[in-house]
Amino acid sequence: MIKKLLIVVVEPDPDRAQPIADGLREAGDHDIRIIAEQSGLARQVAELRPDIVLIDIANPSRDVLEELALAAGPSERPVAMFVDRSDEQMTRAAIEAGISAYVVDGLRPERIKPILDAAIARFHIFQQMRAELAATRAALEERKIIDRAKAVLMKARGIDEEAAYAILRKAAMDQGKRMAEIAQQLVMAAGLLGR
């Protein structure tokens, strides 16, 4: 069974908004909300907390494109933007702003479902990549702090790196904490003692 999605359509022109909403309803049993007023868009989107945002703008400027993209929250949900015309710089700006799907030549009802599916899939791929990058950065920071703590122990006790590592590992096990936490405490204490 397909999950019912809350889809926000940002479209100030009611004559353009209605066919989009109709096309979305044909693509599935979704809860469709149309936002016509672009001022306060970030607040409106935050209040609704949609699963996906579709933005339809005929002739966007780079500033409008970036503002709409950021207001729609591309790091929190898939955002698909439909424009009537574009150029290389606009496409690049949309991608840099985190848009999941940037479709030139407007929005036609028969294209909605595949574009929605692609936007959702691309969003999830980027979410996974962001999570992996954050985990890698965190692991690297932990590694750095453990290396600093080993250096403090090696200098203070006149021991080699292996012995310093063993001391940190034992302290972590004895206290039921992660080694990085023990290392952070040691580095902070050494900083306070001026070592």
Backbone as JSON, one array per atom type, in Angstrom:
{
  "sequence": "MIKKLLIVVVEPDPDRAQPIADGLREAGDHDIRIIAEQSGLARQVAELRPDIVLIDIANPSRDVLEELALAAGPSERPVAMFVDRSDEQMTRAAIEAGISAYVVDGLRPERIKPILDAAIARFHIFQQMRAELAATRAALEERKIIDRAKAVLMKARGIDEEAAYAILRKAAMDQGKRMAEIAQQLVMAAGLLGR",
  "N": [[0.84, -1.19, 0.0], [0.55, 2.21, -0.82], [1.88, 4.96, 0.87], [-0.01, 7.67, 2.09], [0.68, 10.84, 1.02], [1.49, 14.1, 2.24], [1.36, 16.79, 0.33], [2.67, 19.83, -0.6], [1.9, 22.43, -2.74], [3.39, 25.06, -4.27], [2.19, 27.71, -5.75], [1.26, 30.64, -7.17], [-0.7, 31.27, -9.08], [-3.98, 30.5, -9.57], [-5.1, 29.26, -11.84], [-3.02, 27.75, -12.82], [-2.43, 26.21, -10.62], [-4.59, 24.45, -10.1], [-4.68, 22.35, -12.18], [-2.3, 21.09, -11.49], [-2.8, 20.15, -8.88], [-4.9, 18.41, -9.52], [-3.54, 16.57, -11.15], [-1.81, 15.48, -9.26], [-3.61, 14.22, -7.57], [-4.54, 12.25, -9.28], [-2.26, 10.75, -9.43], [-2.15, 9.48, -7.05], [-3.67, 8.83, -3.81], [-3.43, 11.51, -2.25], [-2.85, 14.09, 0.19], [-3.36, 17.25, -0.66], [-2.09, 20.48, -0.53], [-2.36, 23.84, -1.38], [-0.27, 26.57, -1.67], [-0.51, 29.88, -2.21], [0.53, 32.33, -1.63], [3.72, 33.6, -1.52], [5.22, 35.0, 0.32], [6.34, 34.53, 3.59], [6.6, 31.85, 3.24], [8.38, 29.9, 4.31], [7.51, 29.71, 6.99], [4.88, 28.81, 6.61], [5.32, 26.33, 5.35], [6.77, 25.04, 7.36], [4.81, 24.86, 9.35], [2.92, 23.15, 8.15], [4.43, 20.87, 7.65], [5.07, 19.12, 5.34], [5.34, 16.1, 3.28], [6.47, 16.34, 0.82], [7.44, 19.03, -1.36], [6.21, 20.91, -4.01], [7.17, 23.26, -6.32], [6.07, 25.66, -8.49], [7.11, 27.82, -10.8], [7.01, 30.31, -13.21], [8.98, 32.11, -14.48], [11.72, 32.2, -12.97], [13.94, 34.18, -10.97], [17.39, 34.06, -10.01], [17.66, 34.74, -7.29], [15.0, 34.53, -6.34], [14.56, 31.83, -6.84], [16.48, 30.6, -5.1], [15.55, 31.57, -2.64], [12.94, 30.48, -2.5], [13.6, 27.76, -2.59], [15.1, 27.4, -0.21], [13.16, 28.14, 1.66], [11.37, 26.08, 1.35], [12.64, 23.99, 2.55], [14.76, 22.01, 1.68], [16.56, 20.26, 2.89], [15.1, 18.84, 4.64], [13.0, 17.6, 3.38], [11.85, 16.2, 0.24], [12.08, 18.38, -2.54], [10.6, 19.56, -5.37], [11.06, 21.46, -8.23], [9.46, 23.31, -10.69], [9.92, 24.92, -13.69], [9.32, 27.26, -16.35], [11.27, 28.12, -18.1], [14.86, 28.05, -18.26], [18.37, 28.38, -17.45], [21.88, 27.54, -17.61], [23.1, 28.57, -15.27], [20.91, 28.93, -13.57], [20.01, 26.32, -13.27], [22.22, 25.21, -11.98], [22.19, 26.75, -9.61], [19.8, 25.85, -8.49], [20.37, 23.15, -7.99], [22.51, 23.45, -6.2], [21.1, 24.63, -4.13], [19.79, 22.49, -3.12], [17.59, 21.31, -4.32], [15.55, 18.58, -5.13], [14.43, 17.74, -7.53], [14.6, 19.36, -10.56], [12.81, 20.73, -12.93], [12.54, 21.65, -16.2], [10.46, 23.38, -18.51], [7.97, 23.57, -17.5], [5.14, 22.19, -15.64], [3.46, 19.3, -16.29], [0.53, 17.39, -16.0], [0.73, 14.58, -16.65], [3.38, 14.03, -16.18], [3.83, 14.12, -13.52], [3.81, 11.9, -11.57], [6.16, 10.21, -12.19], [8.14, 12.16, -11.8], [7.76, 12.92, -9.16], [8.37, 10.46, -7.9], [11.09, 10.22, -8.63], [12.15, 12.51, -7.39], [11.72, 11.95, -4.68], [13.25, 9.6, -4.38], [15.82, 10.56, -5.03], [16.15, 12.45, -2.98], [16.22, 10.77, -0.71], [18.56, 9.35, -1.22], [20.47, 11.42, -1.08], [20.05, 12.16, 1.58], [20.99, 9.88, 2.9], [23.67, 9.98, 2.08], [24.43, 12.39, 3.32], [24.13, 11.66, 6.0], [26.04, 9.62, 6.21], [28.36, 11.1, 5.67], [28.34, 12.86, 7.85], [28.68, 11.0, 9.93], [31.21, 10.03, 9.29], [32.75, 12.34, 9.58], [32.37, 12.77, 12.32], [33.6, 10.47, 13.35], [36.22, 10.95, 12.54], [36.8, 13.26, 14.02], [36.64, 12.16, 16.59], [38.78, 10.39, 16.44], [40.89, 12.21, 16.22], [40.78, 13.48, 18.75], [41.3, 11.34, 20.42], [43.9, 10.75, 19.61], [45.16, 13.1, 20.5], [44.78, 12.82, 23.25], [46.26, 10.49, 23.73], [48.81, 11.52, 23.19], [49.07, 13.34, 25.3], [49.12, 11.56, 27.49], [51.39, 10.03, 26.84], [53.42, 11.95, 27.03], [53.13, 12.84, 29.7], [53.48, 10.5, 31.23], [55.64, 9.27, 30.16], [55.46, 7.13, 28.31], [54.9, 4.72, 25.62], [52.96, 4.92, 22.51], [51.21, 2.72, 22.26], [50.87, 1.85, 24.92], [49.65, 4.12, 25.98], [47.25, 4.12, 24.57], [46.16, 1.75, 25.56], [45.71, 2.48, 28.23], [43.74, 4.46, 27.92], [41.68, 2.92, 26.76], [41.15, 1.06, 28.81], [40.28, 2.77, 30.87], [37.95, 3.75, 29.69], [36.42, 1.39, 29.51], [36.25, 0.71, 32.25], [34.74, 2.84, 33.22], [32.49, 2.68, 31.75], [32.12, 4.21, 29.47], [32.45, 5.81, 26.23], [35.51, 5.64, 24.41], [36.27, 8.03, 23.21], [34.97, 9.93, 24.78], [36.34, 9.72, 27.24], [38.87, 10.43, 26.34], [38.37, 13.08, 25.55], [37.81, 14.25, 28.05], [40.28, 13.94, 29.3], [41.96, 15.48, 27.65], [40.82, 18.0, 28.04], [41.25, 18.32, 30.82], [44.07, 18.3, 30.84], [44.49, 20.63, 29.44], [43.51, 22.51, 31.24], [45.36, 22.19, 33.26], [47.56, 23.06, 32.03], [49.21, 21.41, 30.49]],
  "CA": [[0.0, 0.0, 0.0], [1.31, 3.45, -0.92], [1.62, 5.89, 1.96], [-0.64, 8.92, 1.69], [1.63, 11.93, 1.2], [1.04, 15.48, 2.34], [2.11, 17.5, -0.7], [2.41, 21.26, -0.7], [2.15, 23.0, -4.07], [3.58, 26.5, -4.21], [1.79, 28.25, -7.06], [0.39, 31.8, -6.94], [-1.74, 31.38, -10.1], [-4.97, 29.43, -9.38], [-5.31, 28.54, -13.09], [-1.93, 26.78, -12.94], [-2.43, 25.35, -9.43], [-5.63, 23.42, -10.15], [-4.26, 21.16, -12.92], [-1.25, 20.41, -10.73], [-3.48, 19.41, -7.81], [-5.64, 17.31, -10.15], [-2.55, 15.57, -11.56], [-1.31, 14.81, -8.05], [-4.68, 13.32, -7.09], [-4.55, 11.12, -10.19], [-1.05, 9.96, -9.16], [-2.34, 8.74, -5.8], [-4.55, 9.43, -2.81], [-2.57, 12.37, -1.46], [-3.39, 15.3, 0.79], [-2.74, 18.32, -1.43], [-2.31, 21.83, -0.03], [-1.82, 24.84, -2.29], [0.14, 27.85, -1.07], [-0.45, 30.87, -3.28], [1.31, 33.47, -1.15], [5.09, 33.18, -1.32], [5.81, 35.61, 1.51], [6.07, 33.67, 4.75], [6.57, 30.46, 2.77], [9.09, 29.03, 5.25], [6.64, 29.49, 8.14], [3.74, 27.99, 6.16], [5.81, 24.96, 5.12], [7.12, 24.49, 8.67], [3.56, 24.53, 10.05], [2.27, 22.01, 7.5], [5.35, 19.73, 7.68], [4.69, 18.21, 4.25], [6.27, 15.05, 2.86], [7.15, 16.83, -0.38], [7.01, 20.36, -1.8], [6.32, 21.19, -5.44], [7.16, 24.69, -6.57], [5.88, 25.94, -9.91], [7.32, 29.24, -11.1], [7.2, 30.47, -14.66], [10.26, 32.72, -14.84], [12.38, 32.51, -11.71], [15.27, 34.79, -10.93], [18.25, 33.25, -9.14], [17.33, 35.06, -5.9], [13.69, 33.94, -6.04], [14.77, 30.38, -6.83], [17.17, 30.22, -3.87], [14.67, 31.88, -1.51], [11.89, 29.47, -2.48], [14.2, 26.47, -2.26], [15.43, 27.37, 1.21], [11.91, 28.18, 2.43], [10.71, 24.77, 1.25], [13.36, 23.07, 3.41], [15.22, 20.85, 0.93], [17.31, 19.3, 3.7], [14.14, 18.13, 5.47], [12.0, 16.91, 2.56], [12.09, 16.39, -1.19], [11.52, 19.59, -3.15], [10.65, 19.54, -6.84], [10.79, 22.79, -8.76], [9.09, 23.3, -12.1], [10.09, 26.24, -14.29], [9.02, 27.27, -17.78], [12.54, 28.23, -18.82], [16.01, 28.09, -17.36], [19.68, 28.41, -18.09], [22.86, 26.74, -16.86], [23.3, 29.13, -13.92], [19.72, 28.66, -12.77], [20.03, 24.89, -12.95], [23.27, 25.03, -10.97], [21.71, 27.35, -8.36], [18.77, 24.95, -7.95], [21.04, 21.96, -7.45], [23.25, 23.88, -5.0], [20.14, 24.91, -3.07], [19.3, 21.21, -2.6], [16.36, 20.87, -4.98], [15.61, 17.16, -5.49], [14.12, 17.63, -8.96], [14.48, 20.68, -11.19], [12.22, 20.35, -14.21], [12.33, 22.77, -17.11], [9.35, 23.23, -19.44], [6.73, 23.55, -16.75], [4.61, 20.99, -15.01], [2.31, 18.72, -16.97], [-0.04, 16.35, -15.13], [1.2, 13.21, -16.94], [4.78, 13.88, -15.75], [3.91, 14.3, -12.07], [4.18, 10.71, -10.79], [7.58, 9.85, -12.29], [8.98, 13.21, -11.23], [7.64, 12.75, -7.7], [9.14, 9.27, -7.51], [12.51, 10.53, -8.77], [12.52, 13.49, -6.37], [11.77, 11.26, -3.4], [14.4, 8.69, -4.4], [17.05, 11.36, -4.97], [16.21, 13.03, -1.65], [16.65, 9.74, 0.23], [19.97, 9.06, -1.51], [21.26, 12.5, -0.52], [19.96, 12.07, 3.03], [21.9, 8.82, 3.31], [25.03, 10.48, 1.9], [24.68, 13.38, 4.37], [24.3, 10.94, 7.26], [27.34, 8.95, 6.15], [29.38, 12.14, 5.78], [28.35, 13.32, 9.24], [29.27, 9.93, 10.74], [32.64, 10.0, 8.98], [33.34, 13.52, 10.23], [32.37, 12.54, 13.76], [34.63, 9.48, 13.63], [37.5, 11.62, 12.37], [37.0, 14.13, 15.18], [36.93, 11.28, 17.72], [40.14, 9.89, 16.23], [41.8, 13.31, 16.55], [40.8, 13.72, 20.2], [41.99, 10.18, 21.01], [45.33, 10.94, 19.35], [45.65, 14.15, 21.42], [44.82, 12.26, 24.61], [47.43, 9.6, 23.78], [50.0, 12.37, 23.27], [49.14, 13.85, 26.68], [49.55, 10.45, 28.35], [52.77, 9.67, 26.49], [54.31, 12.98, 27.58], [53.02, 12.89, 31.17], [53.93, 9.25, 31.86], [56.84, 8.74, 29.5], [55.13, 5.81, 27.77], [54.73, 4.72, 24.17], [51.59, 5.1, 22.03], [50.42, 1.52, 22.56], [50.53, 1.87, 26.34], [48.7, 5.22, 26.18], [45.98, 3.63, 24.04], [45.65, 0.74, 26.51], [45.21, 3.2, 29.4], [42.46, 5.07, 27.52], [40.69, 1.85, 26.56], [40.8, 0.51, 30.13], [39.49, 3.79, 31.57], [36.63, 3.77, 29.06], [35.7, 0.17, 29.93], [35.98, 0.79, 33.69], [33.72, 3.86, 33.48], [31.33, 2.43, 30.9], [31.99, 5.33, 28.53], [33.18, 5.63, 24.98], [36.89, 6.07, 24.5], [36.36, 9.44, 22.82], [34.56, 10.74, 25.94], [37.47, 9.7, 28.18], [39.93, 11.22, 25.71], [37.97, 14.49, 25.64], [37.98, 14.67, 29.44], [41.72, 14.0, 29.56], [42.5, 16.64, 26.93], [40.34, 19.2, 28.74], [41.98, 18.42, 32.09], [45.45, 18.68, 30.52], [44.45, 22.04, 29.05], [43.34, 23.29, 32.48], [46.61, 22.08, 34.02], [48.62, 23.65, 31.21], [50.15, 20.38, 30.05]],
  "C": [[0.88, 1.24, 0.0], [0.88, 4.39, 0.2], [0.99, 7.16, 1.4], [0.32, 10.06, 2.03], [0.92, 13.26, 1.4], [1.94, 16.27, 1.39], [1.68, 18.95, -0.74], [2.8, 21.71, -2.1], [2.25, 24.51, -3.9], [3.32, 27.05, -5.61], [0.83, 29.41, -6.85], [-0.78, 31.9, -7.92], [-2.73, 30.21, -9.96], [-5.22, 28.61, -10.66], [-4.21, 27.53, -13.36], [-1.96, 25.77, -11.78], [-3.42, 24.19, -9.54], [-5.23, 22.2, -10.96], [-3.15, 20.37, -12.21], [-1.88, 19.55, -9.64], [-4.24, 18.21, -8.38], [-4.69, 16.19, -10.57], [-2.0, 14.8, -10.38], [-2.36, 13.83, -7.51], [-4.79, 12.08, -7.98], [-3.36, 10.18, -9.92], [-1.18, 9.15, -7.88], [-3.26, 9.5, -4.86], [-3.71, 10.26, -1.86], [-3.34, 13.56, -0.9], [-2.65, 16.47, 0.15], [-3.1, 19.66, -0.8], [-1.64, 22.81, -0.99], [-1.49, 26.1, -1.5], [0.31, 28.83, -2.22], [0.46, 32.03, -2.9], [2.73, 33.03, -0.82], [5.75, 33.85, -0.13], [5.4, 34.77, 2.71], [6.04, 32.2, 4.38], [7.23, 29.51, 3.77], [8.21, 28.7, 6.45], [5.48, 28.57, 7.77], [4.16, 26.53, 5.97], [6.13, 24.29, 6.46], [5.86, 24.07, 9.45], [2.91, 23.28, 9.47], [3.1, 20.73, 7.61], [5.02, 18.69, 6.61], [5.75, 17.14, 4.0], [7.07, 15.51, 1.65], [6.58, 18.2, -0.74], [7.24, 20.45, -3.3], [6.2, 22.69, -5.63], [7.06, 24.89, -8.07], [6.04, 27.43, -10.11], [7.68, 29.38, -12.57], [8.6, 30.97, -14.99], [11.02, 33.12, -13.59], [13.67, 33.31, -11.92], [16.09, 33.9, -9.99], [17.9, 33.48, -7.67], [16.01, 34.42, -5.48], [13.83, 32.43, -5.92], [15.4, 29.94, -5.52], [16.28, 30.45, -2.65], [13.56, 30.82, -1.38], [12.43, 28.11, -2.07], [14.48, 26.38, -0.78], [14.17, 27.38, 2.07], [11.22, 26.83, 2.43], [11.43, 23.71, 2.07], [13.89, 21.84, 2.72], [16.06, 19.85, 1.73], [16.37, 18.44, 4.55], [13.16, 17.28, 4.67], [12.36, 17.08, 1.1], [11.38, 17.66, -1.69], [11.71, 19.46, -4.66], [10.25, 20.93, -7.33], [10.54, 22.68, -10.26], [9.18, 24.74, -12.62], [9.77, 26.15, -15.78], [10.28, 27.39, -18.62], [13.67, 28.38, -17.81], [17.27, 28.26, -18.17], [20.65, 27.65, -17.17], [23.05, 27.25, -15.44], [22.12, 28.86, -13.01], [19.68, 27.19, -12.34], [21.04, 24.62, -11.85], [22.82, 25.58, -9.61], [20.66, 26.45, -7.7], [19.4, 23.73, -7.31], [21.8, 22.31, -6.18], [22.32, 24.18, -3.84], [19.51, 23.64, -2.5], [18.01, 20.72, -3.2], [16.53, 19.41, -5.43], [15.32, 16.92, -6.96], [13.9, 19.04, -9.49], [14.06, 20.42, -12.63], [11.91, 21.59, -15.03], [11.2, 22.4, -18.07], [8.05, 22.98, -18.68], [6.29, 22.18, -16.25], [3.38, 20.53, -15.78], [1.82, 17.54, -16.13], [0.51, 14.95, -15.39], [2.64, 12.96, -16.48], [4.91, 13.85, -14.22], [4.41, 13.07, -11.33], [5.64, 10.33, -10.96], [8.52, 10.9, -11.7], [8.94, 13.14, -9.71], [8.49, 11.59, -7.22], [10.64, 9.55, -7.57], [12.97, 11.51, -7.69], [12.65, 12.83, -5.0], [12.98, 10.34, -3.32], [15.71, 9.47, -4.27], [17.22, 11.98, -3.59], [16.74, 12.01, -0.65], [18.12, 9.37, 0.02], [20.85, 10.14, -0.89], [21.2, 12.52, 1.0], [20.94, 11.03, 3.57], [23.35, 9.28, 3.18], [25.38, 11.5, 2.98], [24.93, 12.69, 5.71], [25.66, 10.23, 7.31], [28.48, 9.95, 6.3], [29.49, 12.64, 7.22], [28.98, 12.28, 10.16], [30.78, 9.86, 10.52], [33.36, 11.16, 9.64], [33.43, 13.32, 11.74], [33.46, 11.53, 14.15], [36.02, 10.09, 13.52], [37.81, 12.53, 13.56], [37.33, 13.3, 16.43], [38.36, 10.76, 17.63], [41.17, 10.95, 16.61], [41.91, 13.51, 18.06], [41.49, 12.56, 20.92], [43.49, 10.31, 20.8], [45.91, 12.02, 20.27], [45.77, 13.61, 22.84], [46.0, 11.3, 24.75], [48.71, 10.41, 23.91], [50.18, 12.94, 24.67], [49.67, 12.77, 27.61], [51.01, 10.08, 28.1], [53.75, 10.66, 27.1], [54.31, 12.93, 29.11], [53.63, 11.65, 31.85], [55.19, 8.67, 31.23], [56.63, 7.34, 28.93], [54.98, 5.89, 26.25], [53.23, 4.8, 23.81], [50.69, 3.91, 22.38], [49.98, 1.49, 24.01], [49.5, 2.97, 26.63], [47.31, 4.8, 25.7], [45.34, 2.64, 25.02], [45.06, 1.42, 27.75], [43.85, 3.83, 29.09], [41.36, 4.02, 27.39], [40.21, 1.29, 27.89], [39.93, 1.5, 30.9], [38.07, 3.84, 31.0], [35.81, 2.56, 29.5], [35.32, 0.25, 31.41], [34.83, 1.76, 34.0], [32.46, 3.68, 32.63], [31.06, 3.58, 29.93], [32.72, 4.99, 27.24], [34.57, 6.21, 25.14], [37.05, 7.55, 24.16], [35.95, 10.36, 23.97], [35.7, 10.84, 26.96], [38.59, 10.57, 27.63], [39.62, 12.71, 25.8], [38.18, 15.02, 27.05], [39.47, 14.85, 29.77], [42.34, 15.23, 28.89], [42.07, 17.94, 27.61], [41.09, 19.4, 30.06], [43.42, 18.85, 31.85], [45.51, 20.16, 30.14], [44.33, 22.94, 30.27], [44.63, 23.3, 33.3], [47.8, 22.66, 33.26], [49.66, 22.65, 30.76], [50.06, 20.12, 28.57]]
}
